[in-house]
Amino acid sequence: MTTTQPLKAVFWLVLLAFLAWDFLASAPVDLRNEPPLVAAGSGKATSGGHCSMAK
């Protein structure tokens, strides 16, 4: 067994632990209230991060 095997195992365990914690600690996502991914031509204003704001 090489030294990279334990590091890989630790990485995946930490990643899975983080994802489990995030899932349990976060508020549930309301999919019906989320903005559309692509709103081109729908007449609906875009919302989101700074890159989608009008200048």
mmCIF entry with sequence, helices, sheets and N, C-alpha, C, O atoms, coordinates in Angstrom:
data_MODEL
# 
_entry.id   MODEL 
# 
_entity.id                         1 
_entity.type                       polymer 
_entity.pdbx_number_of_molecules   1 
# 
_entity_poly.entity_id                      1 
_entity_poly.type                           'polypeptide(L)' 
_entity_poly.nstd_linkage                   no 
_entity_poly.nstd_monomer                   no 
_entity_poly.pdbx_seq_one_letter_code       MTTTQPLKAVFWLVLLAFLAWDFLASAPVDLRNEPPLVAAGSGKATSGGHCSMAK 
_entity_poly.pdbx_seq_one_letter_code_can   MTTTQPLKAVFWLVLLAFLAWDFLASAPVDLRNEPPLVAAGSGKATSGGHCSMAK 
_entity_poly.pdbx_strand_id                 A 
# 
loop_
_entity_poly_seq.entity_id 
_entity_poly_seq.num 
_entity_poly_seq.mon_id 
_entity_poly_seq.hetero 
1 1  MET n 
1 2  THR n 
1 3  THR n 
1 4  THR n 
1 5  GLN n 
1 6  PRO n 
1 7  LEU n 
1 8  LYS n 
1 9  ALA n 
1 10 VAL n 
1 11 PHE n 
1 12 TRP n 
1 13 LEU n 
1 14 VAL n 
1 15 LEU n 
1 16 LEU n 
1 17 ALA n 
1 18 PHE n 
1 19 LEU n 
1 20 ALA n 
1 21 TRP n 
1 22 ASP n 
1 23 PHE n 
1 24 LEU n 
1 25 ALA n 
1 26 SER n 
1 27 ALA n 
1 28 PRO n 
1 29 VAL n 
1 30 ASP n 
1 31 LEU n 
1 32 ARG n 
1 33 ASN n 
1 34 GLU n 
1 35 PRO n 
1 36 PRO n 
1 37 LEU n 
1 38 VAL n 
1 39 ALA n 
1 40 ALA n 
1 41 GLY n 
1 42 SER n 
1 43 GLY n 
1 44 LYS n 
1 45 ALA n 
1 46 THR n 
1 47 SER n 
1 48 GLY n 
1 49 GLY n 
1 50 HIS n 
1 51 CYS n 
1 52 SER n 
1 53 MET n 
1 54 ALA n 
1 55 LYS n 
# 
_struct_asym.id          A 
_struct_asym.entity_id   1 
# 
loop_
_struct_conf.conf_type_id 
_struct_conf.id 
_struct_conf.pdbx_PDB_helix_id 
_struct_conf.beg_label_comp_id 
_struct_conf.beg_label_asym_id 
_struct_conf.beg_label_seq_id 
_struct_conf.pdbx_beg_PDB_ins_code 
_struct_conf.end_label_comp_id 
_struct_conf.end_label_asym_id 
_struct_conf.end_label_seq_id 
_struct_conf.pdbx_end_PDB_ins_code 
_struct_conf.beg_auth_comp_id 
_struct_conf.beg_auth_asym_id 
_struct_conf.beg_auth_seq_id 
_struct_conf.end_auth_comp_id 
_struct_conf.end_auth_asym_id 
_struct_conf.end_auth_seq_id 
_struct_conf.pdbx_PDB_helix_class 
_struct_conf.details 
_struct_conf.pdbx_PDB_helix_length 
HELX_P HELX_P1 AA1 THR A 4  ? ALA A 25 ? THR A 4  ALA A 25 1 ? 22 
HELX_P HELX_P2 AA2 LEU A 31 ? ASN A 33 ? LEU A 31 ASN A 33 5 ? 3  
HELX_P HELX_P3 AA3 HIS A 50 ? SER A 52 ? HIS A 50 SER A 52 5 ? 3  
# 
_struct_conf_type.id          HELX_P 
_struct_conf_type.criteria    ? 
_struct_conf_type.reference   ? 
# 
loop_
_atom_site.group_PDB 
_atom_site.id 
_atom_site.type_symbol 
_atom_site.label_atom_id 
_atom_site.label_alt_id 
_atom_site.label_comp_id 
_atom_site.label_asym_id 
_atom_site.label_entity_id 
_atom_site.label_seq_id 
_atom_site.pdbx_PDB_ins_code 
_atom_site.Cartn_x 
_atom_site.Cartn_y 
_atom_site.Cartn_z 
_atom_site.occupancy 
_atom_site.B_iso_or_equiv 
_atom_site.pdbx_formal_charge 
_atom_site.auth_seq_id 
_atom_site.auth_comp_id 
_atom_site.auth_asym_id 
_atom_site.auth_atom_id 
_atom_site.pdbx_PDB_model_num 
ATOM 1   N N  . MET A 1 1  ? 0.851   -1.179 0.000   1.00 0.00 ? 1  MET A N  1 
ATOM 2   C CA . MET A 1 1  ? 0.000   0.000  0.000   1.00 0.00 ? 1  MET A CA 1 
ATOM 3   C C  . MET A 1 1  ? 0.897   1.243  0.000   1.00 0.00 ? 1  MET A C  1 
ATOM 4   O O  . MET A 1 1  ? 1.799   1.375  0.827   1.00 0.00 ? 1  MET A O  1 
ATOM 5   N N  . THR A 1 2  ? 0.633   2.128  -0.926  1.00 0.00 ? 2  THR A N  1 
ATOM 6   C CA . THR A 1 2  ? 1.454   3.335  -1.013  1.00 0.00 ? 2  THR A CA 1 
ATOM 7   C C  . THR A 1 2  ? 0.920   4.405  -0.076  1.00 0.00 ? 2  THR A C  1 
ATOM 8   O O  . THR A 1 2  ? -0.133  4.235  0.537   1.00 0.00 ? 2  THR A O  1 
ATOM 9   N N  . THR A 1 3  ? 1.644   5.496  0.031   1.00 0.00 ? 3  THR A N  1 
ATOM 10  C CA . THR A 1 3  ? 1.221   6.566  0.935   1.00 0.00 ? 3  THR A CA 1 
ATOM 11  C C  . THR A 1 3  ? 0.054   7.368  0.379   1.00 0.00 ? 3  THR A C  1 
ATOM 12  O O  . THR A 1 3  ? -0.599  8.099  1.124   1.00 0.00 ? 3  THR A O  1 
ATOM 13  N N  . THR A 1 4  ? -0.220  7.245  -0.917  1.00 0.00 ? 4  THR A N  1 
ATOM 14  C CA . THR A 1 4  ? -1.344  8.004  -1.476  1.00 0.00 ? 4  THR A CA 1 
ATOM 15  C C  . THR A 1 4  ? -2.684  7.359  -1.154  1.00 0.00 ? 4  THR A C  1 
ATOM 16  O O  . THR A 1 4  ? -3.708  8.041  -1.149  1.00 0.00 ? 4  THR A O  1 
ATOM 17  N N  . GLN A 1 5  ? -2.694  6.058  -0.885  1.00 0.00 ? 5  GLN A N  1 
ATOM 18  C CA . GLN A 1 5  ? -3.955  5.377  -0.577  1.00 0.00 ? 5  GLN A CA 1 
ATOM 19  C C  . GLN A 1 5  ? -4.626  5.949  0.682   1.00 0.00 ? 5  GLN A C  1 
ATOM 20  O O  . GLN A 1 5  ? -5.817  6.258  0.639   1.00 0.00 ? 5  GLN A O  1 
ATOM 21  N N  . PRO A 1 6  ? -3.905  6.099  1.794   1.00 0.00 ? 6  PRO A N  1 
ATOM 22  C CA . PRO A 1 6  ? -4.549  6.686  2.977   1.00 0.00 ? 6  PRO A CA 1 
ATOM 23  C C  . PRO A 1 6  ? -5.006  8.126  2.739   1.00 0.00 ? 6  PRO A C  1 
ATOM 24  O O  . PRO A 1 6  ? -6.043  8.543  3.255   1.00 0.00 ? 6  PRO A O  1 
ATOM 25  N N  . LEU A 1 7  ? -4.238  8.880  1.962   1.00 0.00 ? 7  LEU A N  1 
ATOM 26  C CA . LEU A 1 7  ? -4.636  10.258 1.678   1.00 0.00 ? 7  LEU A CA 1 
ATOM 27  C C  . LEU A 1 7  ? -5.922  10.300 0.864   1.00 0.00 ? 7  LEU A C  1 
ATOM 28  O O  . LEU A 1 7  ? -6.782  11.148 1.102   1.00 0.00 ? 7  LEU A O  1 
ATOM 29  N N  . LYS A 1 8  ? -6.054  9.396  -0.086  1.00 0.00 ? 8  LYS A N  1 
ATOM 30  C CA . LYS A 1 8  ? -7.288  9.317  -0.875  1.00 0.00 ? 8  LYS A CA 1 
ATOM 31  C C  . LYS A 1 8  ? -8.470  8.968  0.017   1.00 0.00 ? 8  LYS A C  1 
ATOM 32  O O  . LYS A 1 8  ? -9.543  9.560  -0.104  1.00 0.00 ? 8  LYS A O  1 
ATOM 33  N N  . ALA A 1 9  ? -8.274  8.016  0.902   1.00 0.00 ? 9  ALA A N  1 
ATOM 34  C CA . ALA A 1 9  ? -9.350  7.607  1.805   1.00 0.00 ? 9  ALA A CA 1 
ATOM 35  C C  . ALA A 1 9  ? -9.761  8.759  2.719   1.00 0.00 ? 9  ALA A C  1 
ATOM 36  O O  . ALA A 1 9  ? -10.952 8.992  2.929   1.00 0.00 ? 9  ALA A O  1 
ATOM 37  N N  . VAL A 1 10 ? -8.787  9.472  3.260   1.00 0.00 ? 10 VAL A N  1 
ATOM 38  C CA . VAL A 1 10 ? -9.089  10.618 4.131   1.00 0.00 ? 10 VAL A CA 1 
ATOM 39  C C  . VAL A 1 10 ? -9.825  11.694 3.349   1.00 0.00 ? 10 VAL A C  1 
ATOM 40  O O  . VAL A 1 10 ? -10.789 12.272 3.851   1.00 0.00 ? 10 VAL A O  1 
ATOM 41  N N  . PHE A 1 11 ? -9.386  11.970 2.128   1.00 0.00 ? 11 PHE A N  1 
ATOM 42  C CA . PHE A 1 11 ? -10.047 12.974 1.299   1.00 0.00 ? 11 PHE A CA 1 
ATOM 43  C C  . PHE A 1 11 ? -11.516 12.630 1.099   1.00 0.00 ? 11 PHE A C  1 
ATOM 44  O O  . PHE A 1 11 ? -12.381 13.476 1.324   1.00 0.00 ? 11 PHE A O  1 
ATOM 45  N N  . TRP A 1 12 ? -11.812 11.399 0.677   1.00 0.00 ? 12 TRP A N  1 
ATOM 46  C CA . TRP A 1 12 ? -13.197 11.014 0.406   1.00 0.00 ? 12 TRP A CA 1 
ATOM 47  C C  . TRP A 1 12 ? -14.036 10.991 1.679   1.00 0.00 ? 12 TRP A C  1 
ATOM 48  O O  . TRP A 1 12 ? -15.212 11.352 1.646   1.00 0.00 ? 12 TRP A O  1 
ATOM 49  N N  . LEU A 1 13 ? -13.453 10.573 2.797   1.00 0.00 ? 13 LEU A N  1 
ATOM 50  C CA . LEU A 1 13 ? -14.198 10.583 4.056   1.00 0.00 ? 13 LEU A CA 1 
ATOM 51  C C  . LEU A 1 13 ? -14.527 12.003 4.495   1.00 0.00 ? 13 LEU A C  1 
ATOM 52  O O  . LEU A 1 13 ? -15.639 12.273 4.949   1.00 0.00 ? 13 LEU A O  1 
ATOM 53  N N  . VAL A 1 14 ? -13.566 12.909 4.361   1.00 0.00 ? 14 VAL A N  1 
ATOM 54  C CA . VAL A 1 14 ? -13.807 14.310 4.726   1.00 0.00 ? 14 VAL A CA 1 
ATOM 55  C C  . VAL A 1 14 ? -14.847 14.920 3.796   1.00 0.00 ? 14 VAL A C  1 
ATOM 56  O O  . VAL A 1 14 ? -15.728 15.650 4.251   1.00 0.00 ? 14 VAL A O  1 
ATOM 57  N N  . LEU A 1 15 ? -14.757 14.632 2.503   1.00 0.00 ? 15 LEU A N  1 
ATOM 58  C CA . LEU A 1 15 ? -15.730 15.160 1.553   1.00 0.00 ? 15 LEU A CA 1 
ATOM 59  C C  . LEU A 1 15 ? -17.136 14.645 1.857   1.00 0.00 ? 15 LEU A C  1 
ATOM 60  O O  . LEU A 1 15 ? -18.090 15.423 1.857   1.00 0.00 ? 15 LEU A O  1 
ATOM 61  N N  . LEU A 1 16 ? -17.274 13.363 2.112   1.00 0.00 ? 16 LEU A N  1 
ATOM 62  C CA . LEU A 1 16 ? -18.587 12.802 2.445   1.00 0.00 ? 16 LEU A CA 1 
ATOM 63  C C  . LEU A 1 16 ? -19.118 13.363 3.758   1.00 0.00 ? 16 LEU A C  1 
ATOM 64  O O  . LEU A 1 16 ? -20.314 13.626 3.877   1.00 0.00 ? 16 LEU A O  1 
ATOM 65  N N  . ALA A 1 17 ? -18.248 13.549 4.738   1.00 0.00 ? 17 ALA A N  1 
ATOM 66  C CA . ALA A 1 17 ? -18.672 14.133 6.012   1.00 0.00 ? 17 ALA A CA 1 
ATOM 67  C C  . ALA A 1 17 ? -19.143 15.568 5.813   1.00 0.00 ? 17 ALA A C  1 
ATOM 68  O O  . ALA A 1 17 ? -20.143 15.979 6.401   1.00 0.00 ? 17 ALA A O  1 
ATOM 69  N N  . PHE A 1 18 ? -18.432 16.333 4.987   1.00 0.00 ? 18 PHE A N  1 
ATOM 70  C CA . PHE A 1 18 ? -18.840 17.712 4.713   1.00 0.00 ? 18 PHE A CA 1 
ATOM 71  C C  . PHE A 1 18 ? -20.192 17.756 4.008   1.00 0.00 ? 18 PHE A C  1 
ATOM 72  O O  . PHE A 1 18 ? -21.056 18.553 4.374   1.00 0.00 ? 18 PHE A O  1 
ATOM 73  N N  . LEU A 1 19 ? -20.382 16.909 3.004   1.00 0.00 ? 19 LEU A N  1 
ATOM 74  C CA . LEU A 1 19 ? -21.658 16.889 2.285   1.00 0.00 ? 19 LEU A CA 1 
ATOM 75  C C  . LEU A 1 19 ? -22.805 16.484 3.202   1.00 0.00 ? 19 LEU A C  1 
ATOM 76  O O  . LEU A 1 19 ? -23.895 17.048 3.113   1.00 0.00 ? 19 LEU A O  1 
ATOM 77  N N  . ALA A 1 20 ? -22.574 15.514 4.080   1.00 0.00 ? 20 ALA A N  1 
ATOM 78  C CA . ALA A 1 20 ? -23.610 15.105 5.030   1.00 0.00 ? 20 ALA A CA 1 
ATOM 79  C C  . ALA A 1 20 ? -23.936 16.247 5.988   1.00 0.00 ? 20 ALA A C  1 
ATOM 80  O O  . ALA A 1 20 ? -25.107 16.512 6.259   1.00 0.00 ? 20 ALA A O  1 
ATOM 81  N N  . TRP A 1 21 ? -22.916 16.921 6.498   1.00 0.00 ? 21 TRP A N  1 
ATOM 82  C CA . TRP A 1 21 ? -23.145 18.056 7.402   1.00 0.00 ? 21 TRP A CA 1 
ATOM 83  C C  . TRP A 1 21 ? -23.901 19.172 6.690   1.00 0.00 ? 21 TRP A C  1 
ATOM 84  O O  . TRP A 1 21 ? -24.838 19.742 7.249   1.00 0.00 ? 21 TRP A O  1 
ATOM 85  N N  . ASP A 1 22 ? -23.503 19.486 5.465   1.00 0.00 ? 22 ASP A N  1 
ATOM 86  C CA . ASP A 1 22 ? -24.155 20.549 4.709   1.00 0.00 ? 22 ASP A CA 1 
ATOM 87  C C  . ASP A 1 22 ? -25.621 20.212 4.452   1.00 0.00 ? 22 ASP A C  1 
ATOM 88  O O  . ASP A 1 22 ? -26.487 21.078 4.577   1.00 0.00 ? 22 ASP A O  1 
ATOM 89  N N  . PHE A 1 23 ? -25.898 18.978 4.101   1.00 0.00 ? 23 PHE A N  1 
ATOM 90  C CA . PHE A 1 23 ? -27.275 18.550 3.849   1.00 0.00 ? 23 PHE A CA 1 
ATOM 91  C C  . PHE A 1 23 ? -28.119 18.666 5.113   1.00 0.00 ? 23 PHE A C  1 
ATOM 92  O O  . PHE A 1 23 ? -29.270 19.097 5.049   1.00 0.00 ? 23 PHE A O  1 
ATOM 93  N N  . LEU A 1 24 ? -27.565 18.291 6.251   1.00 0.00 ? 24 LEU A N  1 
ATOM 94  C CA . LEU A 1 24 ? -28.314 18.324 7.504   1.00 0.00 ? 24 LEU A CA 1 
ATOM 95  C C  . LEU A 1 24 ? -28.435 19.738 8.079   1.00 0.00 ? 24 LEU A C  1 
ATOM 96  O O  . LEU A 1 24 ? -29.427 20.043 8.741   1.00 0.00 ? 24 LEU A O  1 
ATOM 97  N N  . ALA A 1 25 ? -27.457 20.597 7.842   1.00 0.00 ? 25 ALA A N  1 
ATOM 98  C CA . ALA A 1 25 ? -27.449 21.931 8.444   1.00 0.00 ? 25 ALA A CA 1 
ATOM 99  C C  . ALA A 1 25 ? -28.166 22.983 7.603   1.00 0.00 ? 25 ALA A C  1 
ATOM 100 O O  . ALA A 1 25 ? -28.540 24.033 8.126   1.00 0.00 ? 25 ALA A O  1 
ATOM 101 N N  . SER A 1 26 ? -28.364 22.724 6.318   1.00 0.00 ? 26 SER A N  1 
ATOM 102 C CA . SER A 1 26 ? -28.949 23.723 5.422   1.00 0.00 ? 26 SER A CA 1 
ATOM 103 C C  . SER A 1 26 ? -30.471 23.657 5.437   1.00 0.00 ? 26 SER A C  1 
ATOM 104 O O  . SER A 1 26 ? -31.073 22.616 5.701   1.00 0.00 ? 26 SER A O  1 
ATOM 105 N N  . ALA A 1 27 ? -31.065 24.801 5.145   1.00 0.00 ? 27 ALA A N  1 
ATOM 106 C CA . ALA A 1 27 ? -32.518 24.839 4.985   1.00 0.00 ? 27 ALA A CA 1 
ATOM 107 C C  . ALA A 1 27 ? -32.882 24.136 3.681   1.00 0.00 ? 27 ALA A C  1 
ATOM 108 O O  . ALA A 1 27 ? -32.111 24.168 2.722   1.00 0.00 ? 27 ALA A O  1 
ATOM 109 N N  . PRO A 1 28 ? -34.048 23.505 3.643   1.00 0.00 ? 28 PRO A N  1 
ATOM 110 C CA . PRO A 1 28 ? -34.432 22.824 2.400   1.00 0.00 ? 28 PRO A CA 1 
ATOM 111 C C  . PRO A 1 28 ? -34.624 23.815 1.256   1.00 0.00 ? 28 PRO A C  1 
ATOM 112 O O  . PRO A 1 28 ? -35.051 24.950 1.471   1.00 0.00 ? 28 PRO A O  1 
ATOM 113 N N  . VAL A 1 29 ? -34.307 23.380 0.049   1.00 0.00 ? 29 VAL A N  1 
ATOM 114 C CA . VAL A 1 29 ? -34.426 24.223 -1.135  1.00 0.00 ? 29 VAL A CA 1 
ATOM 115 C C  . VAL A 1 29 ? -35.850 24.126 -1.666  1.00 0.00 ? 29 VAL A C  1 
ATOM 116 O O  . VAL A 1 29 ? -36.372 23.030 -1.872  1.00 0.00 ? 29 VAL A O  1 
ATOM 117 N N  . ASP A 1 30 ? -36.473 25.281 -1.884  1.00 0.00 ? 30 ASP A N  1 
ATOM 118 C CA . ASP A 1 30 ? -37.809 25.319 -2.474  1.00 0.00 ? 30 ASP A CA 1 
ATOM 119 C C  . ASP A 1 30 ? -37.639 25.432 -3.984  1.00 0.00 ? 30 ASP A C  1 
ATOM 120 O O  . ASP A 1 30 ? -37.391 26.520 -4.503  1.00 0.00 ? 30 ASP A O  1 
ATOM 121 N N  . LEU A 1 31 ? -37.772 24.315 -4.686  1.00 0.00 ? 31 LEU A N  1 
ATOM 122 C CA . LEU A 1 31 ? -37.534 24.303 -6.124  1.00 0.00 ? 31 LEU A CA 1 
ATOM 123 C C  . LEU A 1 31 ? -38.541 25.151 -6.884  1.00 0.00 ? 31 LEU A C  1 
ATOM 124 O O  . LEU A 1 31 ? -38.233 25.630 -7.975  1.00 0.00 ? 31 LEU A O  1 
ATOM 125 N N  . ARG A 1 32 ? -39.727 25.348 -6.344  1.00 0.00 ? 32 ARG A N  1 
ATOM 126 C CA . ARG A 1 32 ? -40.745 26.144 -7.035  1.00 0.00 ? 32 ARG A CA 1 
ATOM 127 C C  . ARG A 1 32 ? -40.450 27.642 -6.942  1.00 0.00 ? 32 ARG A C  1 
ATOM 128 O O  . ARG A 1 32 ? -41.009 28.432 -7.703  1.00 0.00 ? 32 ARG A O  1 
ATOM 129 N N  . ASN A 1 33 ? -39.582 28.031 -6.024  1.00 0.00 ? 33 ASN A N  1 
ATOM 130 C CA . ASN A 1 33 ? -39.268 29.436 -5.829  1.00 0.00 ? 33 ASN A CA 1 
ATOM 131 C C  . ASN A 1 33 ? -37.927 29.823 -6.462  1.00 0.00 ? 33 ASN A C  1 
ATOM 132 O O  . ASN A 1 33 ? -37.535 30.989 -6.411  1.00 0.00 ? 33 ASN A O  1 
ATOM 133 N N  . GLU A 1 34 ? -37.234 28.868 -7.049  1.00 0.00 ? 34 GLU A N  1 
ATOM 134 C CA . GLU A 1 34 ? -35.935 29.134 -7.663  1.00 0.00 ? 34 GLU A CA 1 
ATOM 135 C C  . GLU A 1 34 ? -36.110 29.875 -8.983  1.00 0.00 ? 34 GLU A C  1 
ATOM 136 O O  . GLU A 1 34 ? -37.076 29.618 -9.702  1.00 0.00 ? 34 GLU A O  1 
ATOM 137 N N  . PRO A 1 35 ? -35.198 30.789 -9.321  1.00 0.00 ? 35 PRO A N  1 
ATOM 138 C CA . PRO A 1 35 ? -35.275 31.456 -10.619 1.00 0.00 ? 35 PRO A CA 1 
ATOM 139 C C  . PRO A 1 35 ? -34.946 30.468 -11.735 1.00 0.00 ? 35 PRO A C  1 
ATOM 140 O O  . PRO A 1 35 ? -34.207 29.509 -11.512 1.00 0.00 ? 35 PRO A O  1 
ATOM 141 N N  . PRO A 1 36 ? -35.482 30.689 -12.924 1.00 0.00 ? 36 PRO A N  1 
ATOM 142 C CA . PRO A 1 36 ? -35.185 29.774 -14.032 1.00 0.00 ? 36 PRO A CA 1 
ATOM 143 C C  . PRO A 1 36 ? -33.713 29.863 -14.436 1.00 0.00 ? 36 PRO A C  1 
ATOM 144 O O  . PRO A 1 36 ? -33.089 30.919 -14.327 1.00 0.00 ? 36 PRO A O  1 
ATOM 145 N N  . LEU A 1 37 ? -33.176 28.744 -14.900 1.00 0.00 ? 37 LEU A N  1 
ATOM 146 C CA . LEU A 1 37 ? -31.780 28.745 -15.335 1.00 0.00 ? 37 LEU A CA 1 
ATOM 147 C C  . LEU A 1 37 ? -31.599 29.581 -16.586 1.00 0.00 ? 37 LEU A C  1 
ATOM 148 O O  . LEU A 1 37 ? -30.634 30.336 -16.703 1.00 0.00 ? 37 LEU A O  1 
ATOM 149 N N  . VAL A 1 38 ? -32.526 29.446 -17.519 1.00 0.00 ? 38 VAL A N  1 
ATOM 150 C CA . VAL A 1 38 ? -32.476 30.210 -18.761 1.00 0.00 ? 38 VAL A CA 1 
ATOM 151 C C  . VAL A 1 38 ? -33.818 30.908 -18.907 1.00 0.00 ? 38 VAL A C  1 
ATOM 152 O O  . VAL A 1 38 ? -34.854 30.252 -19.011 1.00 0.00 ? 38 VAL A O  1 
ATOM 153 N N  . ALA A 1 39 ? -33.801 32.233 -18.915 1.00 0.00 ? 39 ALA A N  1 
ATOM 154 C CA . ALA A 1 39 ? -35.037 32.989 -19.018 1.00 0.00 ? 39 ALA A CA 1 
ATOM 155 C C  . ALA A 1 39 ? -35.089 33.767 -20.321 1.00 0.00 ? 39 ALA A C  1 
ATOM 156 O O  . ALA A 1 39 ? -35.801 34.767 -20.414 1.00 0.00 ? 39 ALA A O  1 
ATOM 157 N N  . ALA A 1 40 ? -34.347 33.325 -21.329 1.00 0.00 ? 40 ALA A N  1 
ATOM 158 C CA . ALA A 1 40 ? -34.269 34.050 -22.595 1.00 0.00 ? 40 ALA A CA 1 
ATOM 159 C C  . ALA A 1 40 ? -35.623 34.062 -23.289 1.00 0.00 ? 40 ALA A C  1 
ATOM 160 O O  . ALA A 1 40 ? -36.184 33.011 -23.597 1.00 0.00 ? 40 ALA A O  1 
ATOM 161 N N  . GLY A 1 41 ? -36.137 35.251 -23.529 1.00 0.00 ? 41 GLY A N  1 
ATOM 162 C CA . GLY A 1 41 ? -37.380 35.400 -24.262 1.00 0.00 ? 41 GLY A CA 1 
ATOM 163 C C  . GLY A 1 41 ? -38.634 35.114 -23.471 1.00 0.00 ? 41 GLY A C  1 
ATOM 164 O O  . GLY A 1 41 ? -39.725 35.118 -24.039 1.00 0.00 ? 41 GLY A O  1 
ATOM 165 N N  . SER A 1 42 ? -38.518 34.866 -22.179 1.00 0.00 ? 42 SER A N  1 
ATOM 166 C CA . SER A 1 42 ? -39.703 34.540 -21.395 1.00 0.00 ? 42 SER A CA 1 
ATOM 167 C C  . SER A 1 42 ? -40.389 35.789 -20.859 1.00 0.00 ? 42 SER A C  1 
ATOM 168 O O  . SER A 1 42 ? -41.510 35.711 -20.356 1.00 0.00 ? 42 SER A O  1 
ATOM 169 N N  . GLY A 1 43 ? -39.724 36.945 -20.961 1.00 0.00 ? 43 GLY A N  1 
ATOM 170 C CA . GLY A 1 43 ? -40.290 38.169 -20.411 1.00 0.00 ? 43 GLY A CA 1 
ATOM 171 C C  . GLY A 1 43 ? -40.011 38.328 -18.933 1.00 0.00 ? 43 GLY A C  1 
ATOM 172 O O  . GLY A 1 43 ? -40.357 39.353 -18.346 1.00 0.00 ? 43 GLY A O  1 
ATOM 173 N N  . LYS A 1 44 ? -39.399 37.345 -18.330 1.00 0.00 ? 44 LYS A N  1 
ATOM 174 C CA . LYS A 1 44 ? -39.089 37.387 -16.908 1.00 0.00 ? 44 LYS A CA 1 
ATOM 175 C C  . LYS A 1 44 ? -37.704 37.994 -16.718 1.00 0.00 ? 44 LYS A C  1 
ATOM 176 O O  . LYS A 1 44 ? -36.758 37.631 -17.416 1.00 0.00 ? 44 LYS A O  1 
ATOM 177 N N  . ALA A 1 45 ? -37.593 38.911 -15.778 1.00 0.00 ? 45 ALA A N  1 
ATOM 178 C CA . ALA A 1 45 ? -36.303 39.560 -15.518 1.00 0.00 ? 45 ALA A CA 1 
ATOM 179 C C  . ALA A 1 45 ? -35.332 38.565 -14.897 1.00 0.00 ? 45 ALA A C  1 
ATOM 180 O O  . ALA A 1 45 ? -35.726 37.702 -14.112 1.00 0.00 ? 45 ALA A O  1 
ATOM 181 N N  . THR A 1 46 ? -34.069 38.695 -15.256 1.00 0.00 ? 46 THR A N  1 
ATOM 182 C CA . THR A 1 46 ? -33.062 37.819 -14.673 1.00 0.00 ? 46 THR A CA 1 
ATOM 183 C C  . THR A 1 46 ? -32.766 38.246 -13.250 1.00 0.00 ? 46 THR A C  1 
ATOM 184 O O  . THR A 1 46 ? -32.895 39.420 -12.901 1.00 0.00 ? 46 THR A O  1 
ATOM 185 N N  . SER A 1 47 ? -32.377 37.302 -12.445 1.00 0.00 ? 47 SER A N  1 
ATOM 186 C CA . SER A 1 47 ? -31.981 37.594 -11.069 1.00 0.00 ? 47 SER A CA 1 
ATOM 187 C C  . SER A 1 47 ? -30.833 36.665 -10.733 1.00 0.00 ? 47 SER A C  1 
ATOM 188 O O  . SER A 1 47 ? -30.646 35.628 -11.371 1.00 0.00 ? 47 SER A O  1 
ATOM 189 N N  . GLY A 1 48 ? -30.087 37.038 -9.751  1.00 0.00 ? 48 GLY A N  1 
ATOM 190 C CA . GLY A 1 48 ? -28.973 36.181 -9.355  1.00 0.00 ? 48 GLY A CA 1 
ATOM 191 C C  . GLY A 1 48 ? -27.779 36.997 -8.952  1.00 0.00 ? 48 GLY A C  1 
ATOM 192 O O  . GLY A 1 48 ? -27.902 38.025 -8.286  1.00 0.00 ? 48 GLY A O  1 
ATOM 193 N N  . GLY A 1 49 ? -26.632 36.536 -9.359  1.00 0.00 ? 49 GLY A N  1 
ATOM 194 C CA . GLY A 1 49 ? -25.378 37.169 -8.970  1.00 0.00 ? 49 GLY A CA 1 
ATOM 195 C C  . GLY A 1 49 ? -25.136 38.486 -9.662  1.00 0.00 ? 49 GLY A C  1 
ATOM 196 O O  . GLY A 1 49 ? -25.946 38.939 -10.471 1.00 0.00 ? 49 GLY A O  1 
ATOM 197 N N  . HIS A 1 50 ? -24.010 39.100 -9.336  1.00 0.00 ? 50 HIS A N  1 
ATOM 198 C CA . HIS A 1 50 ? -23.678 40.416 -9.875  1.00 0.00 ? 50 HIS A CA 1 
ATOM 199 C C  . HIS A 1 50 ? -23.517 40.396 -11.387 1.00 0.00 ? 50 HIS A C  1 
ATOM 200 O O  . HIS A 1 50 ? -23.690 41.429 -12.034 1.00 0.00 ? 50 HIS A O  1 
ATOM 201 N N  . CYS A 1 51 ? -23.192 39.251 -11.962 1.00 0.00 ? 51 CYS A N  1 
ATOM 202 C CA . CYS A 1 51 ? -22.948 39.206 -13.401 1.00 0.00 ? 51 CYS A CA 1 
ATOM 203 C C  . CYS A 1 51 ? -24.245 39.275 -14.205 1.00 0.00 ? 51 CYS A C  1 
ATOM 204 O O  . CYS A 1 51 ? -24.205 39.533 -15.408 1.00 0.00 ? 51 CYS A O  1 
ATOM 205 N N  . SER A 1 52 ? -25.398 39.049 -13.561 1.00 0.00 ? 52 SER A N  1 
ATOM 206 C CA . SER A 1 52 ? -26.655 39.095 -14.299 1.00 0.00 ? 52 SER A CA 1 
ATOM 207 C C  . SER A 1 52 ? -27.403 40.415 -14.101 1.00 0.00 ? 52 SER A C  1 
ATOM 208 O O  . SER A 1 52 ? -28.471 40.617 -14.678 1.00 0.00 ? 52 SER A O  1 
ATOM 209 N N  . MET A 1 53 ? -26.843 41.309 -13.287 1.00 0.00 ? 53 MET A N  1 
ATOM 210 C CA . MET A 1 53 ? -27.503 42.591 -13.045 1.00 0.00 ? 53 MET A CA 1 
ATOM 211 C C  . MET A 1 53 ? -27.273 43.549 -14.208 1.00 0.00 ? 53 MET A C  1 
ATOM 212 O O  . MET A 1 53 ? -26.206 43.570 -14.822 1.00 0.00 ? 53 MET A O  1 
ATOM 213 N N  . ALA A 1 54 ? -28.297 44.335 -14.491 1.00 0.00 ? 54 ALA A N  1 
ATOM 214 C CA . ALA A 1 54 ? -28.167 45.343 -15.546 1.00 0.00 ? 54 ALA A CA 1 
ATOM 215 C C  . ALA A 1 54 ? -27.243 46.453 -15.070 1.00 0.00 ? 54 ALA A C  1 
ATOM 216 O O  . ALA A 1 54 ? -27.211 46.784 -13.884 1.00 0.00 ? 54 ALA A O  1 
ATOM 217 N N  . LYS A 1 55 ? -26.506 47.015 -15.991 1.00 0.00 ? 55 LYS A N  1 
ATOM 218 C CA . LYS A 1 55 ? -25.570 48.090 -15.621 1.00 0.00 ? 55 LYS A CA 1 
ATOM 219 C C  . LYS A 1 55 ? -26.169 49.438 -15.891 1.00 0.00 ? 55 LYS A C  1 
ATOM 220 O O  . LYS A 1 55 ? -25.527 50.459 -15.643 1.00 0.00 ? 55 LYS A O  1 
# 
